[in-house]
């Protein structure tokens, strides 16, 4: 496991690097398609490899624990073999579900008791148990168990939550020493910076996390409803503290503009359900702005989905055809839209990387942000 920082942008804090694990190299900046339950929604693994071609995808500890269950994944030989994916995988810890499933859980110092959203059965996640589950899943990158605070959040609550996240981190680190990897390759561990939108707390948490000397570091608790300006402010504060020589992962972010702005602040890794979720609802991301393909204005528009001619699917479909598929409620429409959006996100971070290498990122980023901030 290693991370090499290869280039720095001269105008911003953007970086280009290379992260290497037992399942191959990851070129950063990188966007990770979300494969919550061992599947990126609407995309066959063949299309994921050939059309979208990501170096890494994300799986979800909470959801995989409930279905298909850890026993099944272990008997399959780990998540890679279970889902037929031979590239990198990152698993989150379930901490976000502690936040998002607030009506079905109870947080204590020992951990979190929650009810399954599937059948209402009761379960308990402790930092130790979450480390065991992630060992069994077998992802290349695994996350610390944390609490993601809501927005807006009271300062005292955010402070208590942050310190508990730090205590949980120590328990994660201690337990990992006792539970070895199961499938013959190393797993990189990332702790998570918390602190809501309070600068003082974010600084404290970033310093604490930096001192653990983990392989990489993550920034959590953002993209939970706060204004974009506050997200960028917190991300900037944290990136100025986290070690330069280690990868930085901003969890659950975000729009194409969010991604470019955070790359400029020094973030290396991103994930978000937005490209797949929005695709299923007919919202397409392009280099010139977003398209609601369901709108009647596209009914007789036979131009390509993206006017730049960037093709992410085997055949370039027109806006009119894709609108027809959505109007007819054909599954193919959602599939094409999903491949397009994921392909666009990967194109965006790969182009950003090339611009960083060429020393052109700052000017290109400013142009792209202006272009993409439109409804077509």
C-alpha positions in Angstrom: 0.0 0.0 0.0 1.5 3.3 -1.0 0.6 6.9 -2.1 2.8 9.0 -4.2 2.1 12.7 -4.6 3.2 13.5 -8.2 2.1 17.0 -9.1 0.9 20.2 -7.4 -1.0 22.9 -9.2 0.7 26.3 -9.2 -2.4 28.4 -8.8 -4.4 26.3 -6.3 -3.9 23.6 -3.8 -4.9 20.9 -6.2 -2.8 17.7 -6.3 -2.3 14.7 -8.7 -1.2 11.5 -7.1 -1.2 7.7 -7.4 -2.5 5.4 -4.7 -1.6 1.7 -5.0 -3.3 -1.2 -3.3 -3.4 -5.0 -3.8 -6.0 -4.5 -6.5 -4.1 -2.0 -8.6 -3.4 1.7 -9.0 -5.8 4.6 -8.3 -5.0 7.8 -10.1 -6.1 10.9 -8.1 -8.1 13.0 -8.0 -10.7 10.2 -8.2 -14.4 9.8 -8.1 -15.7 6.5 -6.7 -19.0 5.3 -8.0 -21.3 4.1 -5.2 -22.0 0.4 -5.1 -24.0 0.3 -1.9 -25.1 -3.3 -1.9 -22.4 -4.8 -4.1 -23.9 -3.2 -7.2 -23.6 0.2 -8.8 -27.3 0.8 -9.5 -28.3 0.4 -13.1 -24.9 -0.6 -14.4 -23.6 -4.1 -15.2 -20.0 -4.8 -14.1 -19.0 -5.1 -17.7 -20.2 -1.6 -18.5 -18.7 -0.3 -15.3 -15.3 -1.6 -16.5 -15.5 -0.8 -20.2 -17.5 2.4 -20.4 -16.9 4.1 -17.1 -13.6 2.5 -16.2 -13.2 3.6 -12.5 -10.1 2.5 -10.6 -12.2 2.1 -7.4 -15.8 1.8 -6.3 -17.5 2.1 -2.9 -19.5 -0.4 -0.8 -21.6 0.2 2.3 -20.8 -1.7 5.5 -24.3 -1.2 7.0 -26.2 -2.4 4.0 -23.8 -5.3 3.2 -24.0 -6.4 6.8 -27.8 -6.6 6.5 -27.9 -8.1 3.0 -26.5 -10.5 1.9 -24.8 -10.8 5.4 -21.2 -11.2 6.4 -21.3 -15.0 6.4 -22.3 -15.1 2.7 -19.6 -12.6 1.8 -16.9 -14.6 3.7 -18.0 -17.8 2.1 -17.7 -16.2 -1.3 -14.1 -15.2 -0.5 -14.7 -11.5 0.1 -16.7 -8.8 -1.7 -14.4 -8.7 -4.7 -15.1 -12.3 -5.6 -18.8 -12.1 -4.5 -19.6 -9.3 -7.0 -17.0 -10.2 -9.7 -15.0 -7.0 -9.3 -11.2 -7.2 -9.6 -10.4 -3.6 -9.0 -10.3 -1.5 -5.8 -13.1 -1.2 -3.3 -13.6 1.2 -0.4 -16.2 0.5 2.4 -17.6 3.2 4.6 -18.1 2.3 8.2 -21.9 2.7 8.7 -21.3 6.0 10.4 -23.4 7.9 7.9 -26.3 5.5 8.6 -26.0 6.5 12.2 -26.8 10.0 10.9 -29.4 9.2 8.2 -31.4 6.6 10.0 -31.9 8.8 13.1 -35.4 7.5 13.8 -34.2 3.9 14.1 -31.1 4.2 16.2 -29.8 5.0 19.7 -26.2 6.3 20.2 -24.2 5.4 23.4 -20.5 5.5 24.2 -20.4 1.7 23.6 -21.7 2.1 20.1 -25.0 2.3 18.2 -28.1 0.2 18.5 -30.3 0.4 15.5 -33.3 -1.3 13.8 -32.9 -2.7 10.3 -34.7 -0.6 7.7 -35.6 -4.0 6.0 -37.3 -6.0 8.7 -37.1 -4.0 11.9 -34.7 -6.4 13.6 -32.3 -5.0 16.2 -28.5 -4.8 15.7 -25.5 -3.2 17.5 -22.5 -1.6 15.9 -19.5 -0.9 18.1 -16.1 0.4 16.7 -14.8 -3.1 17.3 -17.6 -4.9 15.5 -17.4 -2.5 12.5 -13.7 -3.3 12.1 -14.5 -7.0 12.2 -17.2 -6.6 9.6 -14.9 -4.6 7.3 -12.2 -7.2 7.6 -14.8 -9.8 6.5 -16.0 -7.7 3.6 -12.4 -7.3 2.4 -12.3 -3.8 0.9 -9.0 -2.4 0.0 -9.7 0.8 2.0 -11.7 0.7 5.2 -13.1 3.5 7.4 -13.2 4.3 11.1 -16.5 4.2 12.8 -17.7 7.7 13.5 -20.8 9.8 14.2 -21.9 12.2 11.4 -23.5 15.2 13.0 -26.6 16.8 11.3 -26.8 20.4 10.0 -27.5 22.7 11.6 -25.8 21.4 14.8 -25.4 22.9 18.3 -21.8 23.6 19.2 -21.8 21.5 22.4 -23.4 18.6 20.6 -20.8 18.8 17.8 -18.0 19.0 20.4 -19.3 15.9 22.3 -19.8 14.0 19.1 -16.3 14.8 17.8 -14.6 13.6 21.0 -16.7 10.4 21.0 -15.6 9.9 17.3 -12.0 10.3 18.5 -12.5 7.8 21.3 -14.1 5.4 18.8 -11.2 5.8 16.5 -8.8 4.7 19.2 -10.9 1.6 19.8 -10.9 0.9 16.0 -7.1 1.2 15.8 -6.6 -1.1 18.9 -9.0 -3.7 17.6 -7.5 -3.8 14.1 -4.3 -5.0 15.6 -6.1 -8.1 16.9 -8.1 -8.9 13.7 -5.9 -9.7 10.7 -6.8 -9.3 7.0 -8.6 -12.4 5.7 -7.9 -12.6 1.9 -4.2 -12.2 1.4 -3.9 -8.5 0.7 -3.5 -5.4 2.9 -6.3 -3.0 3.9 -5.7 0.7 4.3 -7.4 2.4 7.2 -8.7 6.0 7.1 -9.9 7.9 10.2 -12.5 10.6 9.7 -12.4 14.3 10.7 -15.6 15.6 12.2 -16.6 18.9 13.9 -19.6 20.1 11.9 -19.2 23.6 10.6 -17.2 25.0 13.5 -13.7 26.0 12.6 -12.3 25.4 16.1 -13.6 21.9 16.2 -12.5 21.1 12.6 -9.0 22.2 13.5 -9.0 20.1 16.7 -10.3 17.0 14.9 -7.9 17.4 11.9 -4.9 17.7 14.2 -6.1 14.6 16.2 -6.6 12.5 13.1 -3.3 13.7 11.6 -1.5 12.4 14.7 -2.8 8.9 14.3 -0.4 8.5 11.2 -3.0 6.4 9.3 -2.5 5.5 5.7 -5.0 8.1 4.6 -7.5 10.5 6.1 -11.2 11.4 5.4 -13.3 14.4 6.0 -16.9 13.6 7.1 -19.9 15.4 8.2 -20.2 17.7 5.2 -22.7 17.7 2.3 -25.5 17.2 4.9 -27.4 20.4 4.1 -24.9 23.2 4.8 -24.4 25.9 2.2 -21.6 25.1 -0.3 -19.5 28.0 1.0 -19.4 26.5 4.5 -18.5 23.1 3.0 -15.5 24.7 1.2 -14.5 26.6 4.3 -14.4 23.5 6.4 -12.6 21.5 3.7 -10.0 24.2 3.3 -9.3 24.4 7.1 -8.9 20.6 7.3 -6.8 20.2 4.2 -4.3 22.8 5.5 -3.8 20.6 8.6 -3.9 17.0 7.2 -0.5 15.6 6.1 0.5 16.5 2.5 1.9 13.1 1.8 -1.3 11.2 2.5 -4.5 10.9 0.5 -7.5 12.9 1.5 -11.1 11.7 1.0 -14.1 14.0 1.2 -17.0 11.7 2.0 -20.4 12.0 0.2 -19.5 15.0 -2.1 -21.1 16.0 -4.4 -22.1 18.0 -7.5 -19.5 18.4 -10.3 -18.9 22.0 -9.1 -18.4 20.8 -5.5 -15.9 18.3 -6.7 -13.8 20.8 -8.7 -13.9 23.4 -5.9 -12.7 20.8 -3.3 -10.0 19.5 -5.7 -8.7 23.1 -5.7 -8.6 22.9 -1.9 -6.4 19.8 -1.9 -8.9 16.9 -1.7 -8.0 13.7 -3.6 -11.0 11.3 -3.4 -14.8 11.7 -3.6 -17.9 9.6 -3.7 -21.6 10.5 -4.0 -24.9 8.9 -5.1 -25.8 12.0 -7.0 -24.8 10.8 -10.5 -26.7 7.6 -10.3 -29.7 8.8 -8.3 -30.2 11.9 -10.5 -29.8 9.8 -13.6 -32.7 7.6 -12.6 -34.8 10.7 -12.3 -33.8 12.0 -15.7 -31.2 14.6 -14.6 -28.1 14.6 -16.7 -24.8 16.3 -16.0 -22.8 17.7 -18.9 -19.9 20.1 -19.4 -22.3 22.9 -20.3 -24.9 22.4 -17.5 -27.6 20.0 -16.3 -30.4 18.6 -18.4 -33.8 17.4 -17.2 -34.3 15.0 -20.1 -38.0 14.6 -19.2 -38.7 18.1 -20.4 -40.7 18.4 -23.6 -38.1 20.7 -25.1 -35.9 17.7 -25.8 -38.7 15.8 -27.6 -37.3 16.5 -31.1 -33.7 17.4 -30.2 -31.6 14.8 -32.1 -28.2 16.2 -30.9 -25.9 14.1 -28.7 -26.5 14.1 -24.9 -23.2 16.1 -24.3 -22.4 18.7 -26.9 -18.7 18.2 -26.3 -19.0 14.8 -28.0 -17.8 13.0 -24.9 -19.2 9.4 -25.3 -19.6 7.1 -22.3 -21.9 4.5 -23.8 -21.4 2.1 -26.7 -23.6 4.1 -29.0 -24.2 7.8 -28.8 -27.8 8.4 -28.2 -29.7 11.6 -28.9 -31.6 13.7 -26.3 -34.8 12.9 -28.2 -34.3 9.1 -27.9 -33.4 9.3 -24.3 -36.4 11.4 -23.5 -38.6 8.9 -25.3 -37.2 6.1 -23.2 -38.1 8.0 -20.0 -41.5 8.9 -21.3 -42.1 5.2 -22.1 -40.7 4.2 -18.7 -38.2 1.9 -20.3 -35.4 0.7 -18.0 -32.9 1.3 -20.8 -33.4 5.1 -20.3 -32.3 5.0 -16.7 -29.4 2.7 -17.7 -28.1 5.1 -20.4 -28.5 8.1 -18.1 -26.6 6.4 -15.3 -23.7 5.4 -17.6 -23.6 8.9 -19.0 -23.5 10.6 -15.5 -20.9 8.3 -14.1 -18.8 8.6 -17.2 -19.1 12.4 -17.0 -17.9 12.4 -13.4 -14.9 10.2 -14.2 -14.1 12.4 -17.2 -14.2 15.4 -15.0 -11.8 14.2 -12.4 -9.4 12.7 -15.0 -9.4 15.9 -17.0 -8.8 17.8 -13.7 -5.8 15.5 -13.1 -4.4 16.3 -16.5 -4.9 20.0 -16.1 -3.0 19.8 -12.7 -0.1 17.9 -14.4 0.0 20.5 -17.2 -0.2 23.5 -14.8 -3.6 24.6 -16.2 -6.0 23.6 -13.5 -6.9 27.0 -12.0 -8.0 28.6 -15.2 -9.8 25.5 -16.5 -11.6 25.0 -13.2 -13.0 28.6 -13.3 -14.3 28.1 -16.8 -15.9 24.7 -16.1 -17.6 26.0 -12.9 -19.2 28.8 -14.9 -20.2 26.5 -17.7 -21.7 23.8 -15.5 -23.7 26.1 -13.3 -26.6 26.3 -15.7 -29.9 24.5 -16.3 -30.2 23.7 -20.0 
